[in-house]
């Protein structure tokens, strides 16, 4: 080999190594950011190792799901293509919540709720204030890019009264928002989360005394209200290579006068019949209806609207409050397809379905005048 060619090849090799090193360092810098959370260790890891759903470093569902056959590249291309109308063509109606109406301390006994958007809801149940998977972020992504909100929340996070407990179903970005968690923690809220998510919260500065990590069928009491961590069929993960390293759950809240169920994100499974038999009937069920797609790899862990109605029936709930739609573009369907299919199925089988606008209060003990408000978003 000629000396000049040899020197050129050496320079090329050095340049390639330097570029790779920079990319690796940049990737590591990104992945080490706090929004990615933290892994389990110590007592948390010991609990996981003793959990019957934990195998080979991963949590598994009671009913195994089909393996995914879609690559990340295929998913990304599909997400930015397609003919579906995934974004509302006009503004979604939002009813601003009067913060003074929420300031009674404690709230009167009863079961009332309003939808914040996507899976997030504010709930008052028998004197307790709860938030379900609160996400006030503009985007659901670890980086300042990604799916953005279709609408603003109906109330600013700072205008909420003190929240007694925050229930988190799993650690995906559209259900667990670091900035929201930090603000609520500063105001003294307690966090009830599935096992493993406490490590994320600790890294974000939430005091350990405000964190309750539960496994399926474990429960805690706040005053006279029981909060039960119940199973669901999903997965978890906030970064590359950590799929299903924290537990996921639904939640059942049992008050002295009222009961609610929150499905979290889930596929359909027989487990909901068990929840209904053990803890039902429920006065109101907050059920995920959106973000589903074709193939078993989707439907096993993201149920369809028809399956959502069946979950409502399985848990023996009276009134169905649909969530997990109409806020972010996260799946391969029209933005309003989930509610159209849910209304059709609920009508077919005789389920009492409410369809509140964002910010509209639903009282479990009073009639609710539902409208098909999405039909006017044109």
Secondary structure, 3 states (H helix, E strand, C coil): CCHHHHHHHHHHHHHHHHHHHHHHHHHHHHHCCHHHCCCCCHHHHHHHHHCCCEECCEECCCCCCCCCCCCHHHHHHHHCCCCCCCCCCCCCCECCCCHHHHCCCCCCCCEEEEEEECCEEEEEECCEEEEECCCCCCECCCCCCCCECCCCCCCCHHHCCCCCEEECCCCCCCCCCHHHHHHHHHCCCEEEEECCHHHHHHHCCCCHHHEEEECCCCEEEECCEEEEEECCCCCCCCCCCCCCCCCCCEEEEECCCCEEEECCCCCCCCHHHHHHHHHCCEEEEEEECCCCCCCHHHHCCCCCHHHHHHHHHHCCEEEEEEECCCCCCCCCCCCCHHHHHHHHHHHHHCCEEECCCECCCEECCCCCCCCCHHHHCC
